[in-house]
Amino acid sequence: MKAYVIDLEDMITTVCKVMCYHVPCRKEDRCVKIKEVFEQIKTEDVRPVVHGKWIVLDDCSNRGIYCSACNRKIFDFTHAPKKKQSRFCPSCGAQMED
């Protein structure tokens, strides 16, 4: 599910314009009710998603699996087959792409 960042005041203003355009009303009463409803909606801390890829180094002295986002060695090479399937970097939280 995608997360969107929406300014509450802009959303209320837009909804009020649409509602008052289509239905004759006393704007102040309707907009107050709309604002009360929107302010009860649960909000979450939304952050940008960082994407990365697993980088496998197997032909050097630093053999292992590295995260392309934070460049840290995450797993020893002996654990590579299982750990490479992880969807997130345990170090920086980047979402791993195939």
N, C-alpha and C positions, 0 to 999 in steps of 0.2 A: 504494500500500500504506500502510495506517495504521500509525503507530508508537504503541506503548503504553508507559507508564511503570509498571513493576511492581517492587514492593519484593521483593528476593530472599528475605529471611527469611520474609515473609508467604507467598510462593509455596511455599517448602519446607515450611513448617508445614501449609499447606492440602493439599498433595500427600501428605505423610506421614499426615495424618488420614484422607484418603480411602483410601490404600493399606492402612493398618493396619486400617481398619474392614472392608474387604472380604476381606483375606487375613490369616490368622493369622501372626504373625511376631514376631521379636524386634525391637521398635521401634527400638532404638538402631542395629542393623546396617543396617536398611533406610533409615533417615533419613540415615545417614552416606553411603551410596551415592547416594541421591537428591541430597544436597547436592553431592557431588563432580561428578555429571553436570551439574547446573544451573550450577555455577561455571565450567564449561568453555564455556558458551554465549557466543557473541560478544555484546558489549554495544556500544551506540552512544551518542553524546552526543545526546540528544533535546531539542529546543527547541520551544516553541510556534510554530505557523505564523502569520505575520502576513499578513492578506489586505488587498488594496487594489484600486483601480480606476484606470485611466488617465483623467486629466482633460485634455480638449483645450480650450485657450484659443486662439481664432482671431480674436477681435474686439477685441483690446487691444494695447498696446505690448509686452506680455510674452508674445507669441504663442509657444506651444509645448505640449509634453505634460508634464504634471505627475503625480507619484505622490500618490495620496490618503493613503497611509500616512505618508510623510515630508515631503510638501508641497514637494518639490524639483523644479525644472525639470530634466527628464531629457533631453529631445530638443528640438531646434529644430523649428519647425512644418514646415519643408521636408522633414524626414525622417518626418513623422507617419504616413503610410500603412504604411511598413515597420515602424517601431519600435513602433507601437501593438499589433502582433501578439505582441510579446515577452511571455512568461509570467511574468517576474520583473523587479522593479525593480533595476537595476544599482547603485543607491545604498544601499538599505536591505535588499534581498533579499525584499521582500514578494511574495507570490504574487498575481498579478493575476487578477481575476474578470472575466467578460464583462459 
